[in-house]
Amino acid sequence: MNLLGNVQNMAGAEREDMLREIWPYLGPESKKDCLALDRAQGIGKAPEWKLR
């Protein structure tokens, strides 16, 4: 399983912290997948740092 897959399987705050650390290094497809997962899980507006 890849790093993004591992992060997506984490829970809550732990996931957010890890994702914040790796976000700048993710490619555009991974970012798009992550934002789609947020929408699927019912997470509202994406945090500002995810939109960079």
N, C-alpha and C positions, 0 to 999 in steps of 0.2 A: 504494500500500500504506500502511496506517495505521501509527502508531508502535508499537503492540503487535505488529503483524505483523513489523515490522522487528526488534524485540527478540527475538521468537520464533525468528527465523532466525539470530541471533548464536550464537556458540559459548561454552560454559562460563563462565569467570570474567567475561568481558566482558559476557555476557548478564546474569549475576547482578548485577553492578555497576549496569548501566543500569536493570534492572528495579527494583532497590532504590530508585533515585532517583525513578522515575516512579510507583511503587506507590501512594503516597498520593493521587495524582490520577486513578487509574483508577476507572472505575465498577464496580459489583458484577458486571455481566455479563463485563467484561474480566477481572476477577480470577478469576471462576469458570472462564473459558476457559483462563487461564494455569495454574491449578491442575490442570485436566483434562489439559492438555498435559504437565505434569510427571508425572502418573500414567501417561500413555501412553508417555512416554519412560523409564519405570521408575525415576524419581527417587523415593526413599522419602518420608519424612516432610517436610512443608513446613517451611521455616525459620519461626521465631517471627514475624519481621517480615511474612511473607506472610499471616499469620492475622489481622492487624489490619484 
